[in-house]
Amino acid sequence: MADSNKFPPSPFRQKITLDREMIIKDAEKLLSPSRRLFGKKMLSLGGLVMLTGCKLDAPESVEKLLESVSRFNDKAQAWLFDPTKLAPEYPESMITRPFPFNAFYSEDKAPVVDPRSYSLKLAGMIDNKTPVTLAQLNAMPQQSQVTRHICVEGWSAIGKWGGVRFSEFLKMVGADTTQPYVGFKCADDYYLSIDMPTALHPQTIMALTYDGETLPTKYGFPMKLRMPTKLGYKNPKHITEISVTNVNPGGYWEDQGYNWFGGS
């Protein structure tokens, strides 16, 4: 689902050694989604220890240290995020063909959703929780964008996505946009959450098409959330439920140790 990107094992699931260089490497992996904001100049062992107050004499302390830095990183990214700044858009001549498939499973395992029976469930702090059909989503005003998808694994690709501006959808269903989190569940058991400012960003769309055609199964049919301001794993595919909440619902990769904010 959500650009359920195929990642290496989570830093928190790996065996952490107390070797100085290995500790810093683990921290770099954890902080990679925001490396443009906080470069390697900041990533010294002494700086990490000062920041968290941890003693590097046990694996639990190292894990606590990395978690603390990740939380700090999330807060810093959220503070720096500009909800009015647009991600770059590109001419169609620059579209990557074929656009890569990426998930935590092989392409032939992508979930097949029946459009006739599909309905989008709504939960949490939303006034109108009546499930929304695919026909209703297609009947809403549509927009398109040619933007770059950036994967935490180090590659990127440009694609053309079309669909409903998410802020308009949230307004239509009476979502409480003063709440901090929007959560997503998907047909492939993927799940994640995003911050409300990103949900309301003008380029955040409920993508129903790719390159002018109905969204293919491999790219997230019947609907994915496309956010060019986020890394790929924050772009959920095959979405079946949306919720608005004041409690962070976490995420598939985030609960395994990856950065929650995930800004690109």
C-alpha angles and dihedrals in degrees: 000000000000104000077298092195121201106246137180115256113297116266088235092056094050124090106261117215124201093232108127096231094045092052091054091046090054090050091050090053091051093048097042096108090065101034090123090061098041112029130195090272088077095044105088126135092239092050092051092050092048090049096051105023090229126149113225095220100104139034090244090058092050091050091049089049093053093046091051092051091048091053090048089049092052092052093047093050092048091050092049095044113111109206090199099050113101125220114236118276124207141206116265089246088073096056112129109242118229096021107221123257112227131177142122088267136044121278093254089060095058110126117259110219121196106230091204094062099030118120128168112232120217125205144165124028097003122121098211109045095171107135114254122227127219089246090057092051091049090050093058121092109283133210134181137213137187103213141154121261109211118200123206087227089072105261131102138194136189119232141169115239129181132190149091122332103247095219089058091050092050089050092049094054094043098248116181098241092185088076117096103228142052116193130200135199122193142202092248094055091259116137137174145150137228137198118265096240089060091046089057095045110123092237095052105105140172095239115218099161139041121205091347096308133097108286107270120234091246091058097047113285128217094024140338131183110245115202116168089188091064135065117257098263089060091060104086121208133203090024115197103166138028124192135181115213147156092225119077107246092199122213145252096261096023091060087055092056107278123135111277102209092050098186118179 
